[in-house]
Amino acid sequence: MQFEPALTLLVLATVFSWPSAVTILMQDSDAGLPVPFTTMIASSVNISCLGLIFSEGGLIVGSLTAIGAIVLGTMLRVSATSVPIGLSVVFLALYLCFIAQTRVPLL
């Protein structure tokens, strides 16, 4: 098996953004309160990373990688502060700047 830096960056971004992004889906969250800015950023990064994981790895590898990232994000219990969200934005930006550009042909 070959090391994939693209999937690694996307998994790290998913792991660090998962605890904040999942707060929107919780049953006990108050629907009347406005969603904090950090939660909106985390959910955007998380959904983008999950889509890019499937795009990068295909259906089977993408499914296994996404499930592993979500389980790892749940197990680590990273605090829902702005530091992990900032790290997830940095990992997604690294993927988009350095890896995604080499895969898309210019017109």
Order of alpha helices (4+ residues) and beta strands (2+ residues): alpha-alpha-alpha-alpha
